[in-house]
Amino acid sequence: METAPRRLTIADGVAEAVIAPEIGAAVAAYHLIAGKRTVPLFRPCRNLAQAQPFDLACNLLIPWSNRISGGGFRFQGRFHPLEPNVVGEPYPIHGNGFLSRWTVESATAVGAELSLSSDGPGPFRYAARVGYELHEGALTMRLAVANLADEPLPFGLGFHPWIVRTADVRLRAPAKTVLLETNDHLPAGAAAVSSRSTWDFAEPRSLPDEWINNCFLGWDGQADVVWLDRRLALKIESDPPLSVYIVYSPSSEADFFCFEPVTHVFDGHNAPGGPEAGGLAILAPRASLSSACRFSPRRID
């Protein structure tokens, strides 16, 4: 009989977060504590014992975000092959951190640090570290990666929260440009956000009723989720170089939408001009990349 993945719970009296070290060090739940009730901010994992990574509440994206086409990528005159890593996906997606077992380095009532040493995928050899901390209900996530390979390589990172979607949720996340997508979720050109009214989140706006899975550029790292029906809001603050976000939701029938602060565009490794043009950070051996994202809930009148 398979045992349930070990869970690590942190709480500060206002909010609680559950972390799953054995499933990508993901957040399995993040909710407010209201007496004997909990009010979910991220879509909670319903059955951690049988959970797959995308059943969780927030995945870590490392050493890259989203898909890489073409069987891999070319960098500095060399082609680096990469295999698909998720059943049903034709392309490798989100690196391997979200699929890996992480080590708990330290834990307190309100915070935890976990680490990962990875040999792969492809040319990537890296050490990663994530820190979680709760303060007055706000959840801060800090993610860092160091290149342990013997050659420079393009690295990226990001956060993939599955945020609760209700009928009256609104999103504010001003951006300048949106990337369009092909049927297999690769880049298909760009448009000014102002030309796509249902995707212009300069002011609080309802999510589209239909499919959305698009990458937004020209973002200042500030966003707000407002649940009018729950009289609740969630402020999102991302530090550089998290200057790109992705919004994903299959339809208005879904109980979630994803708002993913990331460092680079999808398929950035194969962007015209190379990985750096796609927003990837070129890390020399032993060099590192890090960033943080904060989620701060508040009640609204």
Secondary structure, DSSP 8 states (H G I E B T S, - for coil): -------EEEE-SSEEEEEETTTTTEEEEEEEEETTEEEESB---S-GGG--GGGSSEEEEBS--SB--TTEEEETTEEEE----STT-SS-BSBTGGGS--EEEEE-SSEEEEEEEEE-STT-EEEEEEEEEEETTEEEEEEEEEE-SSS-EEE--EEEEEEE--TTEEEE---SEEEEE-TTS-EEEEEEGGG-GGG--SS-B---SS-EEEEEES--SEEEEEETTTTEEEEEEE-TT--EEEEEES-TT-SEEEEEEESS-TTGGGSTT-TTTTT-EEE-TT-EEEEEEEEEEEE--
